[in-house]
C-alpha cells in the first residue's frame, strides 16, 4: 500500500493522532509553556524599559546641572576679571579683539 503522497510502504494514517483529546492536551501544554516564556520575556523588557527611562532622566538632570554650573562659572569669571585683562573663556557671542587681549 502506498502512503498519502504515493510513497511506497508508508501507511496513510501513520503519525496521525486520532484521539482529539490527546492532541488538545499536548497542544495546550506547549502553548502554556510558550505563554510562560513570553510572559518572562515581557517582564524583562518592561524592566529594561524602566531602567532606560530612569537613566535617561538622570542623564538629562546631569546635563542640566552641568549647563548651569558652566554658566555660573562663566559669570564668576567675567565679574572677577579686571577690565583690560584676558579672559580665560571669552563669550562666544563677543570675541576678543587684539586690543582686548592685552597686546603690548
C-alpha positions in Angstrom: 0.0 0.0 0.0 1.3 3.5 -0.8 1.3 6.5 1.5 -0.6 9.7 1.2 1.9 11.2 -1.3 2.3 8.0 -3.2 5.3 6.9 -1.2 5.6 3.1 -1.0 5.3 1.2 2.3 4.1 4.2 4.3 0.6 3.7 5.7 -1.7 6.8 5.1 -2.7 7.0 8.8 0.9 6.8 10.2 1.6 9.6 12.7 -2.0 11.0 12.7 -3.5 11.5 16.1 -7.0 10.1 16.1 -7.8 11.0 19.7 -8.6 14.7 19.6 -8.3 15.0 23.4 -4.7 13.7 23.2 -3.9 16.5 20.7 -5.5 19.2 22.8 -3.7 18.2 25.9 -0.3 18.2 24.2 -1.1 21.4 22.4 -2.3 23.2 25.5 0.9 22.2 27.4 3.1 23.6 24.6 1.0 26.8 24.4 1.2 27.2 28.2 5.0 26.8 28.1 5.3 29.3 25.3 3.0 31.7 27.0 5.0 31.5 30.2 8.2 32.1 28.3 6.7 35.1 26.5 5.5 36.5 29.9 9.0 36.2 31.3 10.4 38.0 28.2 7.8 40.7 28.5 8.7 41.2 32.2 12.4 41.5 31.3 11.6 44.0 28.6 9.5 46.1 30.9 12.3 46.1 33.5 14.8 47.2 30.8 12.4 49.9 29.6 12.0 51.3 33.2 15.8 51.3 33.7 16.3 53.0 30.4 13.8 55.7 31.3 15.4 56.2 34.7 18.9 56.5 33.2 17.6 58.9 30.5 16.0 61.1 33.2 19.2 61.1 35.3 21.3 61.9 32.3 19.0 64.9 31.5 19.3 66.1 35.1 23.1 65.8 34.9 23.3 67.7 31.7 21.1 70.5 33.0 23.2 70.7 36.2 26.4 70.8 34.2 25.0 73.5 32.0 24.0 75.6 35.0 27.4 75.1 36.6 29.2 76.2 33.5 27.0 79.3 33.2 27.7 80.2 36.8 31.4 79.6 36.3 31.4 82.0 33.3 29.6 84.6 35.3 32.1 84.4 38.1 35.0 84.7 35.6 33.5 87.7 33.8 32.8 89.5 37.1 36.2 88.6 38.6 38.3 89.6 35.6 39.5 93.2 35.8 39.0 95.3 32.7 41.8 95.0 30.2 42.8 91.5 31.4 42.5 88.5 29.2 39.5 86.3 30.0 40.1 82.5 30.1 36.8 81.7 28.5 35.5 84.7 26.4 31.9 84.6 25.5 31.2 83.1 22.1 29.0 86.0 21.2 31.7 88.7 21.8 35.1 87.5 20.5 38.0 89.4 22.0 39.8 91.9 19.7 43.5 92.4 19.6 43.2 95.4 22.0 41.1 93.4 24.5 43.7 90.6 24.6 46.2 92.8 26.4 48.5 93.3 23.4 51.5 95.4 24.3 
